[in-house]
């Protein structure tokens, strides 16, 4: 058994090193479009693995993954952006002062984003995991929709960015661009 475990550890380390080498080469030789496509493929692969983890091992069908992914992504984005760029982003205008002036390195921000997503997962999971079958899917889909609507509607209709979009015809007066 130890020999098999040792070979799995070596294979895992080899795949990790090959992935790092591939990322280095991709950054050096691929265009920004190709790198963007690889990033999206990696994000969707992680999402598929999380669906496999929940549905494959527990048999519970959950549709809230996109909401948790959104919470983590926005948390990491807010924590890693510079204060100057936070002022330029239109959905960040009503940001609280404690978040307006911080800029974290990427790895602590990713850990904080994962922890905040886990906290939301526990808060949603406590009542939702009492449900079974289609009802669990509906409850978790509801959470994902709540997060989507909150993120969509955090735009201040009176912001300069929204007025600029209205002048260009990108959104109607009084309605943020969606």
C-alpha positions as CSV (number, residue, x, y, z in Angstrom):
1,X,0.0,0.0,0.0
2,X,2.9,2.4,0.8
3,X,4.4,1.8,-2.6
4,X,1.1,2.7,-4.3
5,X,0.6,5.8,-2.2
6,X,4.2,6.8,-2.9
7,X,3.7,6.5,-6.7
8,X,0.5,8.6,-6.4
9,X,2.4,11.3,-4.6
10,X,5.1,11.3,-7.3
11,X,2.5,11.4,-10.0
12,X,0.7,14.3,-8.3
13,X,4.0,16.2,-8.0
14,X,4.8,15.5,-11.6
15,X,1.5,16.8,-12.8
16,X,1.8,19.9,-10.6
17,X,5.3,20.7,-12.0
18,X,4.1,20.0,-15.6
19,X,1.2,22.4,-15.0
20,X,3.5,25.1,-13.7
21,X,5.8,24.7,-16.7
22,X,2.8,24.8,-19.1
23,X,1.5,28.0,-17.4
24,X,5.0,29.6,-17.8
25,X,5.2,28.7,-21.4
26,X,1.6,29.8,-22.1
27,X,2.3,33.2,-20.5
28,X,5.4,33.6,-22.7
29,X,4.0,32.3,-26.1
30,X,0.2,32.7,-26.2
31,X,-1.8,35.7,-27.0
32,X,-4.0,37.4,-24.4
33,X,-7.1,35.9,-26.1
34,X,-5.7,32.4,-25.9
35,X,-4.8,32.9,-22.2
36,X,-8.3,34.2,-21.5
37,X,-9.8,31.1,-23.1
38,X,-7.5,28.9,-20.9
39,X,-8.5,30.9,-17.8
40,X,-12.2,30.3,-18.6
41,X,-11.6,26.7,-19.2
42,X,-9.8,26.3,-15.9
43,X,-12.7,28.1,-14.1
44,X,-15.3,25.9,-15.7
45,X,-13.2,22.8,-14.9
46,X,-13.1,23.8,-11.2
47,X,-16.9,24.4,-11.3
48,X,-17.5,21.0,-12.9
49,X,-15.3,19.3,-10.2
50,X,-17.3,21.0,-7.5
51,X,-20.6,19.8,-9.1
52,X,-19.1,16.3,-9.3
53,X,-18.1,16.5,-5.7
54,X,-21.6,17.4,-4.5
55,X,-23.7,15.4,-6.9
56,X,-21.3,12.4,-7.4
57,X,-20.4,11.7,-3.9
58,X,-23.5,12.8,-1.9
59,X,-26.2,12.4,-4.6
60,X,-27.6,15.9,-3.7
61,X,-28.3,18.2,-6.7
62,X,-27.3,21.7,-5.9
63,X,-27.5,24.7,-8.2
64,X,-25.9,27.3,-5.9
65,X,-22.3,26.9,-7.1
66,X,-22.4,30.0,-9.2
67,X,-23.5,32.1,-6.2
68,X,-20.6,30.9,-4.1
69,X,-18.2,31.4,-7.0
70,X,-19.5,34.9,-7.4
71,X,-19.0,35.7,-3.7
72,X,-15.4,34.4,-3.9
73,X,-14.6,36.2,-7.1
74,X,-15.9,39.6,-6.0
75,X,-14.2,39.2,-2.6
76,X,-10.8,38.5,-4.3
77,X,-11.3,41.3,-6.8
78,X,-12.2,43.9,-4.1
79,X,-9.3,42.9,-1.9
80,X,-6.6,42.9,-4.7
81,X,-7.6,46.1,-6.5
82,X,-5.7,49.2,-5.9
83,X,-7.5,52.1,-4.2
84,X,-7.1,54.2,-7.4
85,X,-8.8,51.6,-9.6
86,X,-11.6,51.1,-7.0
87,X,-12.5,54.7,-7.6
88,X,-12.9,54.2,-11.3
89,X,-15.0,51.1,-11.2
90,X,-18.7,52.1,-11.3
91,X,-20.1,49.4,-9.1
92,X,-17.6,50.2,-6.4
93,X,-18.7,53.7,-5.8
94,X,-20.7,53.1,-2.6
95,X,-17.9,51.0,-1.1
96,X,-17.3,51.3,2.6
97,X,-14.2,53.2,3.6
98,X,-12.5,50.2,5.2
99,X,-12.4,48.4,1.9
100,X,-11.7,51.5,-0.2
101,X,-8.1,51.8,1.0
102,X,-6.8,48.3,1.2
103,X,-4.9,46.3,-1.4
104,X,-3.9,42.7,-0.5
105,X,-1.5,40.4,-2.3
106,X,-3.3,37.7,-4.4
107,X,-2.7,34.7,-2.2
108,X,-4.1,36.1,1.1
109,X,-7.0,37.5,-0.9
110,X,-7.8,34.1,-2.5
111,X,-7.7,32.5,1.0
112,X,-10.1,35.2,2.4
113,X,-12.4,34.8,-0.7
114,X,-12.5,31.0,0.0
115,X,-13.3,31.6,3.6
116,X,-16.0,34.1,2.9
117,X,-17.5,31.7,0.3
118,X,-17.4,28.9,2.8
119,X,-19.1,31.1,5.4
120,X,-21.9,31.8,2.9
121,X,-22.0,28.1,2.1
122,X,-22.5,27.3,5.8
123,X,-25.2,29.9,6.1
124,X,-27.1,28.6,3.1
125,X,-26.3,25.0,3.9
126,X,-27.7,24.9,7.4
127,X,-31.4,25.4,6.3
128,X,-31.0,24.0,2.8
129,X,-29.5,20.7,3.6
130,X,-32.6,19.6,5.4
131,X,-34.3,19.6,2.0
132,X,-34.0,16.7,-0.5
133,X,-34.2,16.2,-4.3
134,X,-35.7,19.0,-6.3
135,X,-36.4,21.2,-3.3
136,X,-32.6,21.5,-2.5
137,X,-32.0,22.4,-6.1
138,X,-34.7,25.1,-6.0
139,X,-33.4,26.5,-2.7
140,X,-29.8,26.7,-3.8
141,X,-30.8,28.2,-7.2
142,X,-32.7,30.9,-5.2
143,X,-29.5,31.7,-3.4
144,X,-27.6,32.0,-6.6
145,X,-30.2,34.3,-8.1
146,X,-30.2,36.5,-4.9
147,X,-26.4,36.9,-5.3
148,X,-26.8,37.7,-9.0
149,X,-29.4,40.3,-8.4
150,X,-27.5,41.9,-5.6
151,X,-24.4,42.2,-7.8
152,X,-26.3,43.5,-10.7
153,X,-28.1,46.1,-8.7
154,X,-25.2,47.5,-6.8
155,X,-24.7,50.1,-9.5
156,X,-25.6,53.6,-8.4
157,X,-27.9,55.0,-11.1
158,X,-26.6,58.5,-10.3
159,X,-22.9,57.7,-10.7
160,X,-20.7,59.3,-13.3
161,X,-20.1,56.0,-15.0
162,X,-23.8,55.3,-15.4
163,X,-24.3,58.8,-16.9
164,X,-21.5,58.1,-19.3
165,X,-23.1,54.9,-20.4
166,X,-26.4,56.7,-20.8
167,X,-24.7,59.2,-23.1
168,X,-23.3,56.4,-25.2
169,X,-26.7,54.7,-25.3
170,X,-25.5,51.7,-23.4
171,X,-28.3,51.8,-20.8
172,X,-31.6,53.6,-20.3
173,X,-31.8,56.6,-18.0
174,X,-32.3,55.5,-14.4
175,X,-31.3,51.9,-15.1
176,X,-27.8,50.6,-14.7
177,X,-26.2,48.5,-17.5
178,X,-26.7,44.8,-17.0
